[in-house]
């Protein structure tokens, strides 16, 4: 893989880790909870109706709210970076 592709993959991983909390915040997943009238509120409503009245732990809505409330941890960023490096390394052999 050429150096430009490696740089692009690394940059994309950093942007995804940094940008995810920003995008989720804009959608309504905030540190104070889900914002009324937002896309997040609609998603929560749909998830609750589909699950019989509550949002299931570990569901997409629950995970997005967790990231919106606390951000991504350093461990999450490290895992994302390791995944990017692992994918690049695997591409050298397969």
C-alpha positions, -999 to +999 in steps of 0.1 A: +000+000+000+014+034-009+021+061+017-007+083+005-033+055+012-018+048+046-020+085+055-056+087+042-066+057+063-049+071+094-065+105+089-099+089+083-096+070+116-087+101+136-116+121+120-141+094+127-130+091+164-130+129+169-161+136+147-184+109+161-193+128+193-198+160+174-222+144+149-241+126+177-244+159+196-258+176+165-283+148+162-295+153+197-275+128+218-261+153+243-244+152+277-276+163+293-296+135+277-316+132+245-327+166+232-365+170+228-377+172+192-344+160+178-335+131+155-322+113+186-357+117+203-373+102+172-348+073+173-354+067+210-392+067+204-390+042+176-366+020+196-389+021+227-420+012+207-402-016+189-390-030+223-423-028+241-418+005+260-381+008+268-348+012+250-327-020+253-293-018+268-266-021+242-290-010+214-278+015+188-298+043+206-282+034+239-247+033+225-252+066+207-265+082+239-235+068+259-211+083+234-230+116+233-230+118+271-194+108+278-176+110+244-153+083+232-127+071+258-090+069+251-095+031+250-121+034+223-097+056+203-069+031+208-091+002+196-101+022+165-065+030+157-054-006+163-082-018+139-071+006+112-035-006+116-046-042+116-067-037+085-038-021+067-014-049+078-038-076+066-041-058+032-004-064+027-009-102+028-044-108+013 
